[in-house]
Structure formats: C-alpha cells, structure tokens
Amino acid sequence: MRNEDWPVARFNTEVLKAKDMRASPWSEGRRVPGSLVRRLQFSFPAPDNTPRMVQRLIGLPEWMDSSMLVRMKTTEDQLTLVMSTCSHNVPYGECSRIEDRLHFTPDAARGGVAVAKWIGLVWVKSLPWALGPAAGFLEKQVHDQAKETWGKFQAHLRACAS
C-alpha cells in the first residue's frame, strides 16, 4: 500500500485539506515493545471557524506545519493506533499535542470490526497565564472538529477495507 493510500494520510489530505504530505516507513517502536511507529509531516490550513481578528492577534499562520507520530500495536484481539500531532509554526504550539486513540476490536454481536475513538488536547507545557482562558477554547475546537469529521473518517476506513 502506498503512503497516500493509507487511510489516515488520505483523511488528512481529503478531509482536513493537508498538503505536502510526507510519511516515513513503518519501523519497530523502541519505547513500546512490539509496536510499529511512523511519522507524517504535512501542512494544513488554519481552522475556518477561527475569526480572522483572532488569527491575526495571536499570529496564527494560514498554513500550520505539523508532525504526527503514529504508534500501532496489536494484540490477539485488538489493534490500537495512537496518533500524536503537534504544529510547529503556531504560537505556543509546543505546549500541547492533539492525541487520537483508535481501538479496533472484533464485533461479535454484528460481525466485522468495532472502532472506538478517543481524542483530546494533551498539555505538555503550561500556557502563559494571560492565555489560560484560551486552553478551554482550544480543547473545545479539537473535540468539535473530531465530532464533525468522525463519519468521514469511518467512510475512509470502510473504503480501504473493501
């Protein structure tokens, strides 16, 4: 399978409008034995729902240069993808990571595969105190976009499985 055919890369390109996608090959994970890791690098547009005045005020670029580290781990009855994304050219972008966790398990009741998703903004460094109120806004933005795009992500997975 080519990198651009991988469902996560296709979703980022087709739904989130990412461009300049580059993906490393899968390699054995060092931190988590038995896992595979890869890195995606891409740029995606600033969110449409952020008012232009706010974008200018905080210096939000038109295109956000981002990296995603993906870890895949399988067990006898589960496949887990953990994706951690950060933006490099965004003010205070080093303070947080968007973390997606996808769990694929057999669906005994309906046959096929059940998919569960968790997403959150993980703070790895505190924002300056004056920007503290922005944290809740950013967390809400991440959750809202995830809810809005979840159906499209599932459609990409189904298309890949057929």
Backbone as CSV, one residue per row, in Angstrom:
resi,resn,N_x,N_y,N_z,CA_x,CA_y,CA_z,C_x,C_y,C_z
1,MET,0.849,-1.178,0.000,0.000,0.000,0.000,0.897,1.245,0.000
2,ARG,0.621,2.168,-0.895,1.372,3.413,-0.949,0.990,4.299,0.235
3,ASN,1.910,5.170,0.669,1.634,6.056,1.805,0.363,6.869,1.614
4,GLU,0.159,7.372,0.389,-1.006,8.216,0.164,-2.307,7.417,0.176
5,ASP,-2.237,6.086,0.121,-3.424,5.245,0.215,-3.762,4.868,1.656
6,TRP,-2.855,5.104,2.570,-3.105,4.775,3.971,-4.269,5.638,4.456
7,PRO,-5.293,5.055,5.104,-6.493,5.816,5.452,-6.229,7.097,6.250
8,VAL,-5.280,7.087,7.165,-5.007,8.296,7.954,-4.458,9.398,7.051
9,ALA,-3.543,9.054,6.151,-2.983,10.050,5.225,-4.073,10.569,4.287
10,ARG,-4.906,9.678,3.774,-5.997,10.101,2.884,-6.976,11.013,3.605
11,PHE,-7.312,10.675,4.846,-8.218,11.503,5.642,-7.617,12.899,5.845
12,ASN,-6.345,12.952,6.218,-5.703,14.253,6.423,-5.714,15.079,5.146
13,THR,-5.464,14.441,4.014,-5.410,15.155,2.741,-6.798,15.539,2.242
14,GLU,-7.723,14.587,2.234,-9.030,14.820,1.620,-10.013,15.574,2.516
15,VAL,-9.976,15.313,3.817,-10.953,15.934,4.717,-10.372,17.161,5.419
16,LEU,-9.172,17.015,5.980,-8.569,18.137,6.696,-7.800,19.079,5.777
17,LYS,-7.741,18.729,4.480,-7.109,19.551,3.438,-5.605,19.739,3.642
18,ALA,-4.949,18.718,4.198,-3.493,18.774,4.372,-2.804,18.758,3.013
19,LYS,-1.629,19.353,2.954,-0.832,19.335,1.724,0.609,19.004,2.093
20,ASP,1.386,18.691,1.079,2.812,18.377,1.255,3.031,17.211,2.222
21,MET,2.205,16.173,2.096,2.284,15.007,2.983,3.558,14.211,2.716
22,ARG,4.305,13.954,3.778,5.480,13.089,3.718,5.362,12.087,4.865
23,ALA,5.619,10.836,4.556,5.479,9.785,5.569,6.748,8.954,5.615
24,SER,7.200,8.675,6.821,8.339,7.772,6.979,7.828,6.342,6.858
25,PRO,8.718,5.395,6.582,8.278,3.997,6.592,7.990,3.556,8.032
26,TRP,7.218,2.506,8.173,6.991,1.924,9.497,8.307,1.351,10.003
27,SER,8.567,1.530,11.291,9.748,0.933,11.912,9.368,0.424,13.297
28,GLU,10.199,-0.430,13.838,9.911,-1.006,15.145,10.002,0.064,16.222
29,GLY,8.983,0.104,17.087,8.963,1.082,18.173,9.970,0.729,19.253
30,ARG,10.650,1.722,19.755,11.643,1.494,20.815,11.024,1.592,22.200
31,ARG,10.115,2.543,22.395,9.520,2.752,23.721,8.501,1.693,24.100
32,VAL,7.757,1.200,23.104,6.716,0.204,23.364,7.069,-1.050,22.568
33,PRO,7.601,-2.070,23.241,7.977,-3.293,22.523,6.791,-3.889,21.761
34,GLY,7.070,-4.366,20.557,6.034,-4.988,19.740,5.183,-3.994,18.965
35,SER,5.527,-2.725,19.014,4.752,-1.729,18.281,5.520,-1.276,17.041
36,LEU,4.790,-0.673,16.116,5.379,-0.063,14.937,5.101,1.433,15.000
37,VAL,6.031,2.244,14.513,5.854,3.686,14.521,6.196,4.267,13.149
38,ARG,5.597,5.411,12.885,5.936,6.171,11.678,5.607,7.629,11.944
39,ARG,6.200,8.489,11.146,5.958,9.919,11.297,5.413,10.481,9.990
40,LEU,4.374,11.286,10.114,3.815,12.011,8.983,4.132,13.487,9.192
41,GLN,4.509,14.150,8.117,4.714,15.593,8.156,3.841,16.197,7.070
42,PHE,3.189,17.312,7.380,2.258,17.927,6.446,1.938,19.340,6.918
43,SER,1.261,20.079,6.078,0.727,21.391,6.448,-0.770,21.340,6.244
44,PHE,-1.517,21.948,7.158,-2.950,22.037,6.933,-3.421,23.447,7.266
45,PRO,-4.547,23.862,6.649,-4.995,25.250,6.809,-5.491,25.519,8.225
46,ALA,-5.359,26.773,8.625,-5.904,27.195,9.914,-7.412,26.942,9.907
47,PRO,-7.990,26.625,11.063,-9.436,26.344,11.110,-10.261,27.515,10.581
48,ASP,-11.277,27.179,9.778,-12.157,28.199,9.196,-12.941,28.960,10.251
49,ASN,-13.242,28.299,11.366,-14.118,28.922,12.358,-13.369,29.804,13.353
50,THR,-12.072,30.020,13.150,-11.339,30.960,13.993,-11.454,32.335,13.349
51,PRO,-12.033,33.280,14.061,-12.206,34.613,13.465,-10.863,35.201,13.000
52,ARG,-10.890,35.879,11.850,-9.674,36.470,11.274,-8.968,37.386,12.276
53,MET,-9.738,38.152,13.044,-9.145,39.059,14.024,-8.338,38.262,15.052
54,VAL,-8.879,37.132,15.501,-8.180,36.282,16.466,-6.929,35.687,15.813
55,GLN,-7.068,35.246,14.550,-5.911,34.695,13.836,-4.776,35.707,13.780
56,ARG,-5.103,36.955,13.440,-4.072,37.992,13.362,-3.511,38.323,14.734
57,LEU,-4.380,38.412,15.722,-3.966,38.781,17.075,-2.951,37.804,17.645
58,ILE,-3.187,36.498,17.452,-2.263,35.511,18.015,-1.177,35.090,17.024
59,GLY,-1.262,35.592,15.803,-0.228,35.254,14.819,-0.393,33.853,14.247
60,LEU,-1.635,33.416,14.094,-1.898,32.087,13.538,-1.599,32.110,12.044
61,PRO,-0.708,31.234,11.576,-0.373,31.245,10.147,-1.524,30.688,9.305
62,GLU,-1.497,31.010,8.033,-2.515,30.497,7.110,-2.398,28.979,6.997
63,TRP,-1.166,28.443,6.948,-0.898,27.005,6.888,-0.066,26.612,8.096
64,MET,-0.526,25.588,8.820,0.176,25.127,10.017,1.046,23.921,9.664
65,ASP,2.356,24.061,9.875,3.297,22.972,9.626,3.221,22.005,10.801
66,SER,2.899,20.755,10.514,2.600,19.801,11.577,3.324,18.478,11.394
67,SER,3.480,17.781,12.505,4.028,16.420,12.526,3.075,15.542,13.307
68,MET,2.946,14.313,12.849,2.126,13.326,13.547,2.982,12.088,13.757
69,LEU,3.098,11.676,14.995,3.758,10.421,15.306,2.662,9.398,15.520
70,VAL,2.740,8.283,14.790,1.721,7.233,14.860,2.359,5.972,15.429
71,ARG,1.716,5.406,16.434,2.162,4.132,17.014,1.045,3.122,16.819
72,MET,1.396,1.963,16.263,0.424,0.894,16.047,0.860,-0.316,16.861
73,LYS,-0.065,-0.845,17.630,0.215,-2.008,18.476,-0.933,-2.990,18.310
74,THR,-0.593,-4.255,18.133,-1.635,-5.279,18.018,-1.496,-6.293,19.139
75,THR,-2.646,-6.806,19.527,-2.697,-7.949,20.432,-3.554,-8.986,19.723
76,GLU,-3.841,-10.078,20.402,-4.635,-11.138,19.784,-6.007,-10.655,19.325
77,ASP,-6.603,-9.707,20.065,-7.966,-9.282,19.736,-8.138,-7.768,19.608
78,GLN,-7.049,-7.045,19.428,-7.183,-5.596,19.307,-6.036,-4.989,18.507
79,LEU,-6.362,-3.975,17.727,-5.374,-3.138,17.053,-5.578,-1.734,17.605
80,THR,-4.504,-1.114,18.065,-4.582,0.236,18.609,-3.655,1.153,17.841
81,LEU,-4.198,2.294,17.424,-3.402,3.363,16.823,-3.429,4.543,17.782
82,VAL,-2.258,5.038,18.135,-2.152,6.255,18.932,-1.440,7.268,18.059
83,MET,-2.113,8.389,17.823,-1.562,9.423,16.944,-1.419,10.708,17.744
84,SER,-0.225,11.242,17.743,0.069,12.470,18.484,0.526,13.518,17.479
85,THR,-0.208,14.635,17.404,0.051,15.659,16.399,0.392,16.984,17.059
86,CYS,1.413,17.637,16.533,1.755,18.973,17.007,2.002,19.879,15.805
87,SER,1.807,21.163,16.015,2.047,22.159,14.972,3.260,22.993,15.382
88,HIS,4.170,23.166,14.446,5.463,23.765,14.763,5.507,25.274,14.594
89,ASN,4.753,25.825,13.692,4.844,27.251,13.417,3.656,28.036,13.985
90,VAL,3.014,27.477,15.004,1.876,28.111,15.654,2.350,28.649,17.002
91,PRO,1.994,29.888,17.339,2.398,30.390,18.651,1.949,29.440,19.767
92,TYR,2.867,29.084,20.615,2.646,28.167,21.748,2.233,26.767,21.303
93,GLY,2.538,26.424,20.053,2.233,25.094,19.540,2.977,23.995,20.277
94,GLU,4.099,24.334,20.915,4.862,23.331,21.658,4.239,22.999,23.014
95,CYS,3.197,23.711,23.381,2.572,23.490,24.690,1.589,22.318,24.701
96,SER,1.129,21.902,23.542,0.107,20.845,23.525,0.287,19.930,22.326
97,ARG,-0.360,18.763,22.434,-0.422,17.786,21.352,-1.867,17.322,21.242
98,ILE,-2.311,17.153,20.015,-3.617,16.522,19.822,-3.358,15.022,19.821
99,GLU,-4.026,14.316,20.700,-3.827,12.871,20.775,-5.116,12.159,20.394
100,ASP,-4.994,11.290,19.393,-6.093,10.430,18.948,-5.752,9.006,19.329
101,ARG,-6.706,8.281,19.881,-6.537,6.851,20.156,-7.682,6.116,19.483
102,LEU,-7.320,5.202,18.600,-8.302,4.377,17.903,-8.093,2.923,18.306
103,HIS,-9.171,2.273,18.701,-9.120,0.859,19.092,-10.040,0.074,18.162
104,PHE,-9.486,-0.928,17.513,-10.226,-1.798,16.602,-10.325,-3.167,17.261
105,THR,-11.551,-3.651,17.452,-11.780,-4.954,18.078,-12.842,-5.713,17.289
106,PRO,-12.848,-7.046,17.409,-13.908,-7.808,16.745,-15.272,-7.425,17.319
107,ASP,-16.259,-7.317,16.454,-17.626,-7.021,16.879,-18.423,-8.317,16.781
108,ALA,-18.450,-9.057,17.887,-19.096,-10.370,17.900,-20.598,-10.263,17.644
109,ALA,-21.229,-9.204,18.136,-22.680,-9.068,18.005,-23.112,-8.842,16.560
110,ARG,-22.375,-8.016,15.814,-22.774,-7.679,14.445,-21.834,-8.238,13.393
111,GLY,-20.755,-8.872,13.827,-19.746,-9.314,12.872,-18.918,-8.114,12.438
112,GLY,-17.786,-8.362,11.908,-16.941,-7.256,11.461,-16.070,-6.717,12.581
113,VAL,-15.826,-5.413,12.521,-14.904,-4.765,13.446,-15.582,-3.566,14.092
114,ALA,-15.404,-3.431,15.402,-15.886,-2.248,16.126,-14.718,-1.283,16.273
115,VAL,-15.011,-0.002,16.111,-13.986,1.026,16.224,-14.400,1.996,17.318
116,ALA,-13.497,2.244,18.251,-13.727,3.229,19.305,-12.649,4.292,19.195
117,LYS,-13.034,5.535,19.446,-12.086,6.640,19.322,-12.133,7.515,20.554
118,TRP,-10.958,7.970,20.971,-10.821,8.995,21.999,-9.915,10.066,21.422
119,ILE,-10.230,11.308,21.664,-9.370,12.404,21.222,-9.310,13.443,22.323
120,GLY,-8.161,14.057,22.454,-8.019,15.108,23.446,-6.816,15.972,23.151
121,LEU,-6.807,17.123,23.762,-5.665,18.014,23.691,-4.856,17.766,24.949
122,VAL,-3.652,17.274,24.790,-2.791,16.936,25.921,-1.814,18.085,26.128
123,TRP,-1.844,18.656,27.306,-0.953,19.778,27.617,0.371,19.232,28.124
124,VAL,1.451,19.569,27.430,2.785,19.116,27.834,3.581,20.249,28.466
125,LYS,3.053,21.469,28.364,3.689,22.645,28.933,2.586,23.674,29.163
126,SER,2.643,24.398,30.255,1.611,25.392,30.555,1.679,26.570,29.598
127,LEU,0.504,27.080,29.277,0.428,28.325,28.524,0.785,29.477,29.460
128,PRO,1.258,30.584,28.921,1.428,31.759,29.782,0.095,32.090,30.447
129,TRP,0.128,32.580,31.677,-1.095,32.768,32.460,-2.112,33.638,31.731
130,ALA,-1.660,34.624,30.969,-2.590,35.508,30.258,-3.383,34.759,29.182
131,LEU,-2.854,33.652,28.702,-3.537,32.870,27.674,-4.304,31.687,28.255
132,GLY,-4.325,31.561,29.557,-5.020,30.452,30.211,-6.436,30.223,29.723
133,PRO,-7.253,31.293,29.573,-8.629,31.087,29.089,-8.695,30.469,27.691
134,ALA,-7.635,30.591,26.905,-7.639,30.022,25.552,-7.610,28.492,25.576
135,ALA,-7.123,27.912,26.673,-6.999,26.446,26.750,-8.351,25.771,26.549
136,GLY,-9.374,26.231,27.234,-10.707,25.642,27.092,-11.245,25.789,25.686
137,PHE,-11.004,26.952,25.069,-11.438,27.188,23.688,-10.760,26.199,22.754
138,LEU,-9.451,26.011,22.911,-8.707,25.089,22.050,-9.181,23.649,22.227
139,GLU,-9.407,23.238,23.478,-9.890,21.880,23.735,-11.254,21.659,23.081
140,LYS,-12.126,22.658,23.171,-13.446,22.555,22.542,-13.306,22.464,21.021
141,GLN,-12.398,23.236,20.439,-12.176,23.192,18.994,-11.767,21.787,18.551
142,VAL,-10.860,21.164,19.294,-10.389,19.818,18.950,-11.547,18.825,18.995
143,HIS,-12.340,18.870,20.070,-13.471,17.945,20.190,-14.532,18.200,19.118
144,ASP,-14.825,19.467,18.848,-15.840,19.790,17.840,-15.418,19.290,16.461
145,GLN,-14.150,19.503,16.097,-13.693,19.047,14.782,-13.721,17.520,14.703
146,ALA,-13.363,16.855,15.804,-13.389,15.391,15.811,-14.816,14.870,15.596
147,LYS,-15.782,15.482,16.274,-17.184,15.071,16.096,-17.646,15.318,14.665
148,GLU,-17.252,16.459,14.124,-17.665,16.840,12.775,-17.092,15.906,11.709
149,THR,-15.892,15.391,11.919,-15.212,14.607,10.887,-15.220,13.102,11.135
150,TRP,-15.760,12.640,12.236,-15.716,11.215,12.577,-16.380,10.346,11.504
151,GLY,-17.532,10.752,11.013,-18.222,9.982,9.973,-17.385,9.873,8.701
152,LYS,-16.695,10.935,8.350,-15.844,10.917,7.164,-14.641,9.986,7.373
153,PHE,-14.115,9.967,8.582,-13.004,9.060,8.872,-13.467,7.609,8.748
154,GLN,-14.638,7.298,9.296,-15.173,5.949,9.195,-15.380,5.558,7.729
155,ALA,-15.837,6.502,6.915,-16.035,6.214,5.495,-14.702,5.875,4.818
156,HIS,-13.644,6.558,5.193,-12.313,6.246,4.642,-11.885,4.840,5.032
157,LEU,-12.158,4.463,6.282,-11.794,3.118,6.737,-12.582,2.060,5.961
158,ARG,-13.897,2.291,5.791,-14.713,1.327,5.050,-14.251,1.191,3.606
159,ALA,-13.907,2.309,2.979,-13.443,2.273,1.591,-12.130,1.504,1.483
160,CYS,-11.285,1.647,2.459,-9.996,0.942,2.453,-10.207,-0.558,2.652
161,ALA,-11.214,-0.921,3.448,-11.470,-2.337,3.767,-12.141,-3.073,2.598
162,SER,-12.787,-2.334,1.676,-13.494,-3.004,0.594,-12.581,-3.366,-0.555
